[in-house]
Amino acid sequence: MVDPSLFTGRYDDNLCAAMAHEGANVTLLGRPMRDTDAIAPCGYRYRPRFFARSEAVRARLGEGRGFRLLKAAEYAATCALGRLDGMIDADVVHMQWLPLAPADRLLLGRLRGKPVLVHTVHNADAYHADAGVQGRGYRAMLDMFDALVVHGDTTRAALVGQGVDPRRVLVTPHPPMRLAPAAPVDLEAIPDPALPRLLFFGTLRPYKGVDLLIDACLSLWRAGHRFELVLAGKPFMDVAPLLARVKQAGFADRLITDFGFLKEQRLDAHMAKADVMVFPYRHIDSSGAFLSALHHGKAMAVSDAGMFGQLPNGVAARARAGSAAALEQVLLPLVGDAGARQDYGRRARAYGEAMGSWKDMARTTLALYGTLLS
């Protein structure tokens, strides 16, 4: 299993452990661990193979343009000239994320025709319309794989629409996940809510609609509704204008920010103290963040993009994607009615408990490998 940037570490850990439990000999190749990672390999091996030099100077350089260029150069060199042991001698190389398509193509070219090559397409638009050089040639690269794994019919239909042979696409539903649980010290570090609390967590990126959430909250605050909003995670966009708008409107005391690469335990603490979790995404296929939150039994407010549009009625309060006004109307009853929040929370928890398991996904994935190998 290969996830060079460890972009979906919690997903990788769950799947690798489940496949190892089913008898597979699994090694996960990624980057050196950070103190924000919570992977604890159970039954499988973890090997840092990528970004060793750039990770070693990350704290000193920061994460600006210079660091990103260093990472790109190091990854390209690794893909073109780096060692292949652990991949070339495997039966299957399963790529989870492809961080730099032009470099990834070099690595796949060196492997092609030797191990079976599989790729999980977590989102049909892998870089959410913000790819640049990073995603150049991504679609053509999909044809280098023996099979593609997706998590829903939306992604499958998108790939088929792009010309991918449907016989090469396997749909395996994404099971719920659990982050590393918050310890008492983590819970103590998060202030208790003074008002009903909305939570947006995870990386902050334009496609996730944080600006729409701010617009909706400002409108509700101006109308006299009292609640808090927490933004927790690492910004990959300029959030200063959004924060300035809240301050200028006089509601800075209603907004709590916890920016940075947060440990899973801290994110879990945020979820434990929230009343409503909000996913106002403009577009998405599947959301690991949403699936990691279901077991908390909190009310969910989502857009109708991707997997959210296919949720059974009543699991989450749903708004039209891309519309701050629609999001405002969905949030209105949740911020003012504790009973409504509890009802949605119960349905969210029940939905998570009824979904498939990592054992099911492991068996389906291993069956795919067997078919390809035979």
N, C-alpha and C positions, 0 to 999 in steps of 0.2 A: 504494500500500500504506500502510495507516494503523495504527500502533501507538502511541497517544499517550504511554503511560508507558514505552514500550520494554520491555514486560514479557517479550517473547520475542525479544530482540535478535539472538541467535545464529541462531535459526530464520529471522527476517526477512531477515537478511543472506544466508544460504544460498539462500533461495527467490528473493529479488530478483536476486541475481547469476546464478542459473541461468536465470531468465526473461529477463534481459537478454541472456544468451548465446544464447538461442533467438530473439533479434531483437525482443523487446518493449521499449518505451520506458517505463522504470520509475522512479518516484520514491517513496521511503519517507519518510513524514511521522511524526515522533516528537517527543521533547523534546530540549532541549540535551544534548549528550553529557557524560557524567561521566568521570572518569579511570579508573573501573572498567569502562567500556564498551570493547569490543574490535572494534567494527564498523569495517571498512575497505571502503567501497563500491567494488565492482569492476563496472564497466559500467552502474551505475545511480546515481541522484542521492539524496543524503540532505538533507532539509530539516527543521530544528527548527521546529515549528509550535505546539507545546503547552507549557504550564507554564514559559514564559520567566521570568516574574516570581518565581514560587515557587522555581524552581531557583536563581535569582540570590541568594536569601536563605537557601537551605537550610543552608549551613554555619553561618550565624549563628544561625538559629532552632532548629536541631536538627530532629528528626523526630517531635516530640510532637504533641499534639492541635492546638495552634495552627497548626503547619505543615500538618497534614492538612486543617484547615478552610480555610486559605488556598488550598491546591491545589484543593480541591473548588469553592470559589467562583470561582477563576480558570478552571477547566475549564468550569464551567457557563456563564460569560460568553463564553468562546471558542466553545462549541457554539451558543449562542443568537445571538451577534452578531458573531463573528469572521469573518475573511475566508475565502472559499471557493475562491480561485484555487488551481489545482493539483488540486482535487477536482471542482468543478462543470464544468470543461472537459475532464475525463478521460473515456475510454470506460468504464472500470471503476474503481470505488472498492472496494478489498478491505480490510475491517476485520479485523485480527488479534485484538486484545483491545479490549473495551469497558469502560473503567475505572469509569464511573459511569453506570449505566443511565438514571436520569432525565435527565441531561444528554445522554447519547448519543442518546436519542430525539429531542431537539431538533435535533441535528445531522443525523440521518438524515431527519427531516421536511423540512429545508431542501434536502436532496439528492435526495430520492425523486422518481422519474419523470424524472430527468435522466441521470446516469451509471447504468450497471448497478451494483447493490449486492450484494456478496458478503461473507460473514462466515465465518471459520474458528472452529468451536466446538471448542476444544482439550479441553474437558471439559464434559459435559452439565450438570453442576452447576458452573456457571462460578466460583462463589465458595466451593465446598466447604462448604456449609451454614453459612457465616459471613459472609453478605452484608450484612445490615442494609439501610440506605438504599442502599448501593452497588449492590445487585443488584435493587432494587425495580422490577418491570416488565420484567425481562430476558427472560422467556419470551415475553411479548407482543411485545417488540421483534423477536424472531426472524422474525415474520411480515412485517416491513418489508423483508426482504432478498429478492432475486431467487433466490438459491441459498445453501446452507450447505455448507461443506466440513468433513468430520470425518476422523479418522485410523484409525477401526476400526469394526467392526460393533457393538461395545458401545455406543459413543456414538450411532451411527445408531439402534439399537433404542431407546435411551433417549429420543431426540428424537421418534421415531415414537410412542412410548408417551405422550409429552406432547401429541400431536395434530399434529405437524409432518407435512406431506405428504411421503411418502418420495421422491416424484419431484423434490423440491427439495433432496435431500441427496446429495452426492457423497462417496464414500469414497476417500481418497488416503492410502496408508500413509505414516507418518512415517519418513523416511530417517534413518540414523545421522548424528550431528553430531560435529564436532571443535572443542573449545575452542582458543583461541590457545595454542600450545605453550609450556610452561615453559622459560625461559632458565636458564642455570647459576645466576644470582643468585637466581632463584625457588626452585630446588631446594635451594640452600644455606640458604635462610630456613626451610625445613621440617626439623625434627629427624629424623634417621634413626630407624627403629623399633628399639627394644630387644627387642621381642617381636612375635609376629604382630599385625598392625594391622588393625582394622576401621575403615572410614570411612563416615560419613554426611556428605553435602555438599549444599549448596543452602540455600534459605531454610528456616528452622525454623518450622513451623506445626503446629497441633494435628492436622490430618488426616494429617500425614506420619508419625505414630506414633513420634516421638522418645522419648516416655515409655515406650512398649513396649520399645524398644531398650534403654533404661536398665534396665528391670526384668529383661530377659533377661540382660544383661551382669552385673548384680549377682548374679543367681542362679548364673551360671557362675563368677564370681570367688569367691563363697562356697564353691563346690564344689571350689575349688583349681585351676581352669583359668587359665593365665597368658596374657594377651593385652592389647593396648592398644585403646582406642576414641578416635577423633578425631571431633569435631563441628566442621564448617567451614562457615560461612555466617552470614547475617543472621537473628537471632531475630525472629520476629513473634509471640512468645508469651513468657510469663514462664518463663524457664529456671532461675531461682534455686532453686526447690524441688528440681528434678532434680539440680542440681549439689550442693546441700546433702545430698541422700540419699547420693550417691556419697562425699562427704567423711565423713559420719557413719559410713558402713560401713567406712571405712578404706582406700578404694581411689582416693583422689584422685590418686595417682601413676600410675594406669592410664588416666586420662582427660585428653585433650589438647583444648583448645578454641581455636578461631581464629574469633572472632565478628566480624561486620561484612560490609559489601558488599565481597566479595573480587574482585579482578581474575581474569579467566579464566586467566591464566598461573599464578596462585597456586593456583587450584582444580586445574589440570592437574598442578601439582607435588604436591599432596596425593594425587591419584589415582596418580601414578607411584610414590609411596612406600607405598601401601596394599597389603595382601594380600587383603582382602575388602571389597567395597563393599556397603552394606546399604541397602535401600529398604523399610522396614517400614510402608508406607502403609496407612492404614485404608480409603481409597478414592481412586481415580484412574482416569482414562480412558487417557491416554498420558503418558509421562514423558520429557521432554527430557533430564533429568539421566541417566537410565539409558542413553538412546541416545547421549549424549555420552561415555559411559564404556566402551562395548563395545570400542573399538579398543585399549584398554590391556591387554586379555587377562587381566583379574583375575577371581577368583571373585566371583559375585554372589549375594547372599541377598535375596530379595524376598518380599512378600506375594502372595496370589493375587488381588488386586484388579485390575480393569480389564485393561489390556494384559498385565500380569504373568501373569494366569490363562490367557492364550492362548499363552504362550511354549511352544515345543516342549520336550518333556521333556529334561532334562539341560542346558539352556542356563543355568539358574539354580537354586539351591536355594530351594525355595518353601515358605512357611508360610501357615497360615490367617490371613487378615487380621483384625486386632484382637486377636490372642492372643499375649501375651508368652510363655506356656509353649510354644506351637507354634514361635515364633521361636527360643526357647532350644534346642529340639531340632534345628532346622535349622542353627544356628550351631555346635553342639557338635562335629560332625566337621570343620568348617572350621577352627576355632581350633587343633585338635590334630593335623591331618594335612596336611602340606605337599603330599603327592601328590594328595590330594583337591582342594586349592585349585588346583593346576596343571591338573588335568583339567577342572574347571569353567571355569577361565580360557581354556583352549584352545577349549572349546565356545562360550564367549561371544564370543571374537574371530571364530570361524568364522561364527557367526550374524550378526554385524554385517557381515561381508564379503559374505554372501549376500543381504542385504536390498536393497531398491530404492535408487536414487540420486536426488539432487536434480534431475538432468536429467530423469528419469522424472516426478518430481512437477511440475516446471515445465511439461513438455509436457501432462500431464493437466490442470493448472490452466488453461493457455492454451487448451486445447480447450474447457473449460467456458466460458471467456469468449467464445470464438467462437460457441458454441451460443447463449448468452444474447443476444449482440449481433445474431445473425441472426433 
